[in-house]
């Protein structure tokens, strides 16, 4: 009982290490028992068949003595003589271990008989070889015949003894096989018992670890859902889980004490964020309304005046076309100021604007377009391209001596559609570029012939619409080297609030 209490109060690491050592020790002992038992049975089997192996080798050596002697008698070959003496020596050593005592055991009697016959046979073969060496033909021929008969007798006895020993070995082998099977069943039974015992131990230890953890997990899940009235978990051990349980109980108590204050603080913060968001939205809306309301009446007056003069000078067809473009231009201003449009609609406005200017200035403005038609359906704020083209006309090519050119390009660059307006006019200084890019929304860049929307206006509306700062760039290499304005429109459209 004391041991169980000590185990329960131990740390999880100690519990797991103890369980591992115990199970490993049991498995090692069972394997050691199986190994010793199996090794003993294998050695016994080797002993059983060792006698048969010896007799088989003896039979082969005897055959070697007889054949080597016959070869020497026929050829008097030195190699045959050496083989004879080697086989004689081996056969003598093999027969020397056979029984030579008087006994009632049949196998031992046969061993004694083989040993005596072997001694006589070796003496007979030695005399025959000596007779051959002494060229006593009659003696070695007679000796060879007698040795042959003796050889067959010995072979017969060896064969009989081998059979008897094999019978005994088979009986012993069957007995060992039965013993091996019993040992197998016994080992398997022990392994099954150990496996069941280990399973019980693992279940016991894991339950002591997982049950408190499962209970703790359920309570923690309830607390995470806001149910702070859960019951505190009783601490039942001094291990890591017990420490964790105690810490959890303290946390629940602390949460109960401070949750109301935290909830009130969060509600106040959320209310302040909502008010701040509403103020930002209203501010952006007011800024857009202010920007879109800037229409300069001087531009309208001058344009209408040019149309009237053209009507007096020419026929009605050109005047009609001029007035139509002019009407389209102002209709776009009036209708599109409060909505987003496609790039295609913006370019149509630019075409009308260029036509009106070429009528006014006798076709002095050379305008070309290079457009990626796949990008024409992208949405943008209204009145962003025409003011840039207007700026190129008024401040870029209006007062130059050479032929003025303006090029409008629309192309894809990475994740953006680039709208580029480039002219070959007077250029712009770096200081002026920085002033335009940094001063924000202003009405000071509106000229007498403008539609009322300057570059700063366009920059401000683009930043508000797409909520990005890197959307508008102005480039110029210097005086009389022209100006390039690029607007980078995100392909995924404006950012949603």
C-alpha positions, 0 to 999 in steps of 0.5 A, spaced: 500 500 500 505 504 501 509 502 495 502 504 491 502 511 494 509 512 493 508 511 486 502 515 485 506 521 488 511 520 484 512 525 478 510 523 471 517 521 468 519 517 474 512 513 473 514 512 465 521 510 467 519 505 472 514 502 467 519 501 462 524 498 466 519 493 469 516 491 462 523 491 459 526 486 465 520 481 464 521 481 457 529 480 458 528 474 463 523 471 458 527 471 452 533 469 456 529 463 458 527 461 451 535 462 449 538 458 454 532 452 453 533 453 445 541 453 446 540 446 450 536 443 445 540 445 439 546 442 443 543 436 445 540 435 437 548 436 435 550 430 440 544 426 438 547 426 430 554 427 432 555 419 432 552 418 425 557 424 423 563 420 425 561 413 422 559 417 416 566 420 416 569 413 418 566 410 412 569 415 407 576 415 410 576 407 410 574 408 402 580 413 401 585 407 404 582 402 400 582 406 394 589 409 395 592 402 396 589 400 390 592 406 386 599 405 389 599 397 387 597 399 380 601 405 379 606 405 384 605 413 384 608 417 390 602 421 390 597 415 391 602 412 397 602 419 400 594 419 400 594 412 403 598 414 409 594 420 410 588 416 410 591 411 414 592 416 419 585 419 419 582 412 420 586 410 425 585 416 429 577 415 428 577 408 430 581 410 436 575 413 440 571 407 439 569 402 445 574 397 447 571 395 453 567 389 454 559 391 455 552 388 454 550 394 449 549 392 442 552 398 439 558 398 444 559 391 442 559 393 434 564 399 436 569 394 439 568 389 433 569 395 428 575 397 432 579 390 432 577 389 425 580 396 423 587 394 427 587 388 423 585 391 416 590 397 417 596 391 419 594 387 413 594 393 408 601 396 411 604 389 409 601 389 402 604 396 401 611 393 403 610 387 399 609 392 393 615 396 395 619 390 395 616 387 389 613 381 392 608 380 387 604 374 390 604 377 397 601 384 395 596 381 390 594 376 396 594 381 401 590 386 396 584 381 396 584 379 403 584 387 405 578 387 400 574 382 404 576 385 410 574 392 407 567 390 406 566 386 413 568 393 416 564 397 411 558 392 413 559 393 420 560 401 420 553 401 416 549 397 421 552 401 427 550 407 423 543 405 422 542 403 429 545 409 432 540 413 427 534 409 429 536 411 436 537 418 434 530 419 431 527 416 437 531 422 441 530 427 436 522 426 437 523 426 444 527 433 443 522 435 438 516 434 443 520 437 449 521 443 444 514 444 443 512 444 450 518 449 451 515 453 445 508 453 448 510 455 455 514 461 453 508 463 449 504 462 455 509 466 459 509 472 453 502 472 453 501 473 461 507 478 461 503 482 455 497 482 459 500 484 465 504 490 461 497 492 458 494 492 465 500 496 468 500 501 462 492 502 463 493 503 470 499 508 469 496 512 463 489 512 467 492 516 472 495 521 467 490 521 462 484 521 467 486 528 470 488 531 464 481 529 460 477 532 466 482 538 466 481 539 458 473 539 459 473 544 465 478 548 460 474 548 454 468 550 459 472 556 461 474 558 454 466 558 452 465 563 458 462 558 463 466 560 469 461 557 474 465 550 473 467 546 479 474 546 481 478 540 480 480 536 486 488 535 486 489 528 487 497 527 486 503 531 487 506 530 480 506 535 474 498 534 473 497 536 480 501 542 479 497 544 473 490 542 476 492 547 482 494 552 477 488 551 473 484 552 479 487 559 481 486 561 474 479 560 474 478 564 481 482 570 478 478 570 472 471 570 476 474 576 480 476 580 474 472 578 468 467 583 469 472 589 469 475 586 463 468 585 459 467 593 461 473 595 458 473 591 452 466 594 451 468 601 452 474 600 447 470 597 442 465 603 442 471 607 441 473 603 435 466 604 432 466 611 433 473 612 430 471 608 424 465 612 423 469 618 423 474 616 418 469 614 414 465 620 414 471 624 413 473 620 407 466 621 404 467 629 406 473 629 402 471 626 396 465 630 396 469 636 396 474 634 391 468 632 386 465 639 387 471 643 384 469 645 377 472 651 374 467 655 370 472 659 366 473 653 362 466 652 360 466 659 358 472 659 353 470 652 350 463 655 349 465 661 346 470 657 341 464 653 339 460 659 337 466 662 333 466 656 329 459 656 328 460 662 324 466 660 321 464 653 318 458 649 316 454 646 321 457 639 320 464 640 324 460 645 329 455 639 330 461 634 332 464 639 336 458 641 340 457 634 341 464 632 343 463 638 348 456 636 350 459 629 352 465 632 356 461 636 360 455 631 361 461 626 363 463 631 368 456 632 371 454 625 371 460 621 373 463 625 379 459 621 384 461 614 382 466 610 379 467 608 372 471 604 367 478 605 364 474 605 357 470 611 359 475 615 362 479 614 355 473 616 351 473 622 355 480 624 354 478 623 346 473 628 347 477 633 350 483 632 345 478 633 340 475 639 343 482 642 344 485 640 337 478 644 334 480 650 339 488 650 337 487 648 330 490 641 331 496 642 334 496 637 339 498 630 337 495 625 341 497 617 340 494 611 344 497 604 346 492 600 350 492 593 353 484 592 351 484 586 357 485 592 362 479 597 359 474 594 364 477 595 370 474 600 375 477 607 377 475 613 380 472 618 375 476 624 372 483 621 373 486 621 366 483 627 363 486 632 368 493 629 367 492 630 360 490 637 361 496 638 365 501 635 359 497 640 355 497 646 359 504 646 362 508 641 358 507 642 350 502 649 350 508 654 349 514 649 346 517 651 339 517 644 337 511 639 335 508 637 341 506 630 342 502 626 348 502 619 349 497 615 353 499 608 355 495 602 358 499 596 360 500 591 365 505 591 370 505 585 375 499 586 380 497 593 377 495 596 371 499 602 369 496 608 366 501 612 363 501 619 360 507 622 357 509 628 353 515 631 350 514 638 353 518 643 358 519 638 363 518 639 371 523 640 376 524 635 382 522 641 387 516 642 383 515 634 383 516 633 391 511 639 392 506 636 388 507 629 391 507 632 398 502 638 399 496 633 398 489 636 396 489 643 393 486 648 389 492 652 387 494 648 381 487 650 377 488 654 371 483 659 368 482 653 362 482 647 367 476 643 368 477 644 376 481 638 377 488 638 378 494 633 379 493 634 387 486 633 386 487 626 382 493 624 387 488 625 393 482 621 390 486 615 388 489 615 395 482 615 398 479 610 393 484 605 393 487 606 400 494 606 398 500 611 397 504 608 392 499 609 386 501 616 383 508 617 380 511 623 376 518 623 372 522 628 368 529 628 366 529 635 366 528 642 362 525 640 355 525 633 356 518 632 357 514 629 363 511 622 365 506 621 369 504 614 371 498 611 375 498 604 378 491 601 379 491 595 383 488 589 379 484 586 385 480 593 385 479 598 391 480 596 398 474 594 402 473 598 409 
